[in-house]
């Protein structure tokens, strides 16, 4: 039962939703059913204040051929949801200040924003040149160096993780510290076979904090460690960890161009997008001005 309604009140057959109105409203239901027959436009299944939920709306949610039990449950749920929603809406209408109920204006503003956004996206798609040259990136970097201060310590480092029982572990301790091309090649060949994690590229900047997440070690003063050490060795119950730090930059120092290159590229492309939109607005305005398509009225 929902608020005094019996589950037998709502059933469905292939021809449409048939309402046992006498059972839907246990008090006076038969008389109400007669009125529904006389006034089909008033064929309601629920009411909240002066708002009615009609059978034709309810019938749209039930799939033909659905078992009667499922039809009943689905209809019950829909009616209950409709009632709750209408009650909240009516309460809101009664209690909200008028300016907060100005839905038409807000919908119009939202619609206008969506239309403009869609048009701008299309204009950008048709006109944006996403090519950014190295010289553009370098120029932007040089003109805005103050905006590219490091928020974290960064390093160029080689990193190796191997199992404790891996072969030639002592050789790894020698190879990872070496700067010779021969021993670097031997290390890479070894790591390709035995390492469980390996970061061979020591020419790219990485966040030091992100690197430390890979290693079971903690530093109280990371900056001091970087200034005074070029290697890290650590172990846990199963693995050995080796790091050789080739270069480093301390946070709040000037960020290297290569570390922020992609960020600068994105900034330049975004500026180009804004320029495309600005040019579009100016073109439309100038054309409308020329054709006398708008005017500003004085007081």
C-alpha positions as CSV (number, residue, x, y, z in Angstrom):
1,X,0.0,0.0,0.0
2,X,1.3,3.5,-0.8
3,X,-0.3,6.2,1.3
4,X,-3.6,4.2,1.5
5,X,-3.4,2.7,-2.0
6,X,-3.6,-1.0,-2.5
7,X,-1.1,-2.8,-4.9
8,X,-4.0,-4.2,-6.8
9,X,-4.9,-0.7,-7.9
10,X,-2.5,-0.7,-10.9
11,X,-2.2,-3.4,-13.6
12,X,-1.2,-3.4,-17.2
13,X,-2.4,-5.2,-20.3
14,X,-1.1,-4.9,-23.9
15,X,-3.8,-2.4,-24.7
16,X,-2.7,0.1,-22.1
17,X,-2.5,0.8,-18.4
18,X,-5.8,-0.3,-16.7
19,X,-6.5,1.3,-13.3
20,X,-8.6,-0.4,-10.7
21,X,-9.7,3.0,-9.4
22,X,-12.0,1.5,-6.7
23,X,-9.0,-0.1,-5.1
24,X,-6.6,2.8,-5.7
25,X,-8.7,5.0,-3.5
26,X,-10.3,2.8,-0.8
27,X,-12.7,5.5,0.3
28,X,-15.0,6.7,-2.4
29,X,-12.9,5.1,-5.1
30,X,-15.9,3.7,-7.1
31,X,-17.5,7.1,-7.3
32,X,-14.2,8.6,-8.4
33,X,-13.9,5.9,-11.1
34,X,-17.3,6.9,-12.4
35,X,-16.2,10.5,-12.7
36,X,-13.0,9.4,-14.5
37,X,-15.2,7.5,-17.1
38,X,-17.4,10.6,-17.5
39,X,-14.4,13.0,-17.8
40,X,-11.6,11.1,-19.5
41,X,-9.4,14.2,-19.4
42,X,-9.5,13.9,-15.7
43,X,-8.3,10.3,-15.7
44,X,-5.8,10.9,-12.9
45,X,-4.0,8.3,-10.8
46,X,-2.6,10.7,-8.2
47,X,-3.0,14.3,-7.0
48,X,-0.9,16.7,-5.1
49,X,-2.8,19.9,-4.3
50,X,-4.2,21.0,-7.7
51,X,-1.6,19.0,-9.8
52,X,-2.7,15.6,-11.2
53,X,-0.7,12.7,-12.5
54,X,-2.6,11.1,-15.4
55,X,-2.8,7.6,-16.7
56,X,-1.3,8.4,-20.1
57,X,1.9,9.7,-18.5
58,X,2.1,6.6,-16.3
59,X,1.6,4.3,-19.2
60,X,4.7,5.7,-20.9
61,X,7.0,4.2,-18.3
62,X,5.7,0.6,-18.5
63,X,6.9,-1.7,-21.3
64,X,4.2,-3.8,-23.1
65,X,4.4,-7.4,-22.0
66,X,5.9,-6.6,-18.6
67,X,4.6,-9.1,-16.0
68,X,1.7,-7.7,-14.0
69,X,3.7,-7.9,-10.7
70,X,6.5,-5.9,-12.2
71,X,4.1,-3.4,-13.8
72,X,2.5,-2.8,-10.4
73,X,5.8,-2.2,-8.7
74,X,7.1,0.1,-11.4
75,X,3.9,2.2,-11.4
76,X,3.9,2.4,-7.6
77,X,7.5,3.6,-7.5
78,X,6.8,6.2,-10.2
79,X,3.7,7.5,-8.4
80,X,5.5,7.8,-5.1
81,X,8.4,9.6,-6.8
82,X,6.1,12.0,-8.6
83,X,4.2,12.8,-5.3
84,X,7.4,13.5,-3.4
85,X,8.8,15.7,-6.2
86,X,5.6,17.7,-6.5
87,X,5.4,18.2,-2.8
88,X,9.0,19.6,-2.7
89,X,8.3,21.8,-5.7
90,X,5.1,23.2,-4.2
91,X,7.0,23.9,-0.9
92,X,9.7,25.6,-2.8
93,X,7.2,27.7,-4.8
94,X,5.6,28.8,-1.5
95,X,8.8,29.6,0.3
96,X,11.4,30.9,-2.2
97,X,11.7,34.6,-2.8
98,X,10.5,35.7,-6.3
99,X,13.9,36.5,-7.6
100,X,15.0,32.9,-6.8
101,X,12.1,31.5,-8.8
102,X,13.0,33.4,-12.0
103,X,13.5,30.1,-13.8
104,X,12.7,31.3,-17.3
105,X,15.4,34.0,-17.2
106,X,18.0,31.5,-15.8
107,X,17.0,28.9,-18.5
108,X,17.4,31.5,-21.2
109,X,20.8,32.5,-19.8
110,X,21.9,28.9,-19.7
111,X,20.6,28.2,-23.2
112,X,22.5,31.3,-24.5
113,X,25.6,30.2,-22.8
114,X,25.4,26.7,-24.3
115,X,24.7,28.1,-27.8
116,X,27.6,30.5,-27.6
117,X,29.9,27.8,-26.2
118,X,29.0,25.4,-29.1
119,X,29.6,28.1,-31.6
120,X,32.9,29.1,-30.1
121,X,34.1,25.5,-30.2
122,X,33.2,25.2,-33.8
123,X,35.0,28.5,-34.7
124,X,38.0,27.2,-32.8
125,X,37.9,23.9,-34.5
126,X,37.9,25.6,-37.9
127,X,40.4,28.3,-37.2
128,X,42.8,27.3,-34.5
129,X,46.4,26.6,-35.4
130,X,47.8,24.4,-32.7
131,X,51.3,24.4,-34.0
132,X,53.7,25.9,-31.4
133,X,57.4,26.3,-32.4
134,X,60.4,25.8,-30.1
135,X,61.2,29.5,-30.5
136,X,57.7,30.5,-29.3
137,X,58.1,28.3,-26.3
138,X,61.5,29.7,-25.5
139,X,60.3,33.3,-26.0
140,X,57.3,32.7,-23.6
141,X,59.6,31.1,-21.1
142,X,62.1,34.0,-21.2
143,X,59.4,36.6,-21.0
144,X,57.7,34.9,-18.0
145,X,60.5,33.4,-16.0
146,X,59.1,34.7,-12.7
147,X,56.0,32.5,-13.3
148,X,58.1,29.3,-13.5
149,X,59.4,28.8,-10.0
150,X,59.6,25.1,-8.9
151,X,57.1,24.0,-6.4
152,X,58.9,20.7,-5.7
153,X,62.5,19.4,-5.9
154,X,63.2,17.8,-9.3
155,X,66.0,15.4,-10.4
156,X,67.5,13.7,-13.4
157,X,68.1,10.2,-12.1
158,X,68.6,6.6,-13.0
159,X,66.5,4.2,-11.0
160,X,66.7,0.4,-10.7
161,X,64.7,-2.1,-8.6
162,X,65.7,-5.8,-8.5
163,X,64.9,-8.8,-6.4
164,X,67.4,-9.6,-3.7
165,X,67.9,-13.1,-5.2
166,X,68.5,-11.8,-8.7
167,X,71.9,-12.8,-10.2
168,X,74.9,-10.4,-10.3
169,X,73.5,-7.9,-7.8
170,X,77.0,-6.8,-6.8
171,X,77.6,-5.9,-10.5
172,X,74.5,-3.8,-10.4
173,X,76.0,-1.8,-7.6
174,X,79.0,-1.0,-9.8
175,X,77.1,-0.4,-13.1
176,X,74.5,2.0,-11.8
177,X,77.2,4.4,-10.5
178,X,79.2,4.3,-13.7
179,X,79.2,7.0,-16.4
180,X,80.8,4.9,-19.1
181,X,78.7,3.9,-22.1
182,X,79.9,0.3,-21.9
183,X,78.8,-0.2,-18.3
184,X,75.5,1.7,-18.9
185,X,74.8,-0.7,-21.8
186,X,75.5,-3.7,-19.5
187,X,73.2,-2.3,-16.9
188,X,70.4,-1.8,-19.4
189,X,70.8,-5.3,-20.8
190,X,70.7,-6.7,-17.3
191,X,67.7,-4.6,-16.2
192,X,65.7,-5.7,-19.3
193,X,66.1,-9.3,-18.1
194,X,66.0,-9.0,-14.3
195,X,64.8,-5.7,-13.0
196,X,61.3,-5.4,-11.7
197,X,61.3,-1.6,-12.2
198,X,63.8,0.4,-14.2
199,X,64.1,4.1,-15.2
200,X,67.1,4.4,-17.5
201,X,66.5,7.9,-18.8
202,X,68.6,10.3,-16.7
203,X,68.2,13.1,-19.1
204,X,64.6,13.9,-18.2
205,X,63.5,15.9,-15.1
206,X,61.3,14.1,-12.6
207,X,59.7,15.0,-9.4
208,X,61.9,13.9,-6.5
209,X,58.9,13.2,-4.3
210,X,57.4,10.9,-7.0
211,X,60.7,9.1,-7.3
212,X,60.9,8.6,-3.5
213,X,57.4,7.0,-3.5
214,X,59.1,4.0,-5.3
215,X,61.8,3.6,-2.6
216,X,61.5,2.5,1.0
217,X,63.4,5.4,2.4
218,X,62.5,8.7,4.2
219,X,64.5,11.9,4.4
220,X,63.9,14.6,6.9
221,X,65.7,17.2,4.8
222,X,65.4,16.4,1.1
223,X,67.2,19.5,-0.1
224,X,70.2,18.8,2.1
225,X,70.3,15.2,0.9
226,X,70.3,16.3,-2.7
227,X,73.1,18.8,-2.1
228,X,75.3,16.3,-0.4
229,X,74.6,13.0,-2.1
230,X,74.4,11.6,-5.6
231,X,73.2,8.1,-4.9
232,X,70.5,6.3,-2.9
233,X,70.6,2.6,-2.0
234,X,67.7,1.0,0.0
235,X,66.1,-2.4,0.5
236,X,63.1,-4.1,1.9
237,X,62.3,-7.7,2.6
238,X,62.3,-8.7,-1.0
239,X,63.9,-6.0,-3.2
240,X,67.0,-3.8,-3.6
241,X,66.7,-0.2,-4.9
242,X,69.4,1.9,-6.6
243,X,69.3,5.5,-7.6
244,X,71.9,7.7,-9.2
245,X,71.1,11.4,-9.2
246,X,72.7,13.1,-12.2
247,X,71.3,16.5,-11.6
248,X,68.9,18.3,-9.3
249,X,67.0,21.5,-8.8
250,X,65.7,22.7,-5.4
251,X,62.1,23.9,-5.0
252,X,61.5,27.7,-5.4
253,X,64.5,27.9,-7.8
254,X,64.0,28.6,-11.5
255,X,62.3,25.7,-13.3
256,X,64.3,24.3,-16.3
257,X,62.6,25.0,-19.6
258,X,62.4,21.3,-20.5
259,X,60.4,20.6,-17.3
260,X,57.7,23.2,-18.1
261,X,57.8,22.9,-21.9
262,X,54.5,21.1,-22.3
263,X,52.8,23.5,-19.8
264,X,54.0,26.5,-21.9
265,X,52.8,24.8,-25.1
266,X,49.3,24.5,-23.5
267,X,49.4,28.1,-22.4
268,X,50.3,29.3,-25.8
269,X,47.6,27.2,-27.5
270,X,45.0,28.5,-25.0
271,X,46.1,32.1,-25.8
272,X,45.6,31.3,-29.5
273,X,42.1,30.1,-28.6
274,X,41.3,33.3,-26.9
275,X,42.6,35.3,-29.9
276,X,40.4,33.3,-32.2
277,X,37.3,34.1,-30.1
278,X,38.3,37.7,-29.8
279,X,38.8,38.0,-33.5
280,X,35.4,36.4,-34.1
281,X,33.7,38.8,-31.7
282,X,35.3,41.8,-33.4
283,X,34.4,40.6,-36.9
284,X,30.8,40.1,-35.9
285,X,30.6,43.5,-34.2
286,X,32.3,45.4,-37.0
287,X,30.0,43.8,-39.6
288,X,26.9,44.6,-37.5
289,X,28.0,48.1,-37.0
290,X,28.6,48.6,-40.7
291,X,25.1,47.2,-41.5
292,X,23.5,49.3,-38.7
293,X,22.1,46.1,-37.1
294,X,22.2,47.5,-33.5
295,X,21.9,50.8,-31.7
296,X,22.4,52.2,-28.2
297,X,19.6,54.4,-26.9
298,X,20.5,57.4,-24.8
299,X,18.8,58.4,-21.6
